[in-house]
């Protein structure tokens, strides 16, 4: 699921929750069991939003870290290939380069 689809689904869910009986949008100012449940729901929704924000941040960090690791891996592979080419040009046996990874 991509970010846009997730945001749409989350907005739909929030809208449906607001439409539930006992929500604060009904205009009830007094604290009744119905409205206190709505407050708990709003609190839970706020906590859920914070958790989702943290999850998004964590995923972005992990993607960044993965991309950096791939760049480093590609760079190190190029270095190894260059070293192998230099060894081959110098006439050294290729087996020594293979032992590097073991």
Secondary structure as UniProt FT lines:
FT   HELIX           3..18
FT   TURN            21..22
FT   HELIX           24..26
FT   HELIX           33..90
FT   HELIX           95..99
FT   TURN            100..101
//
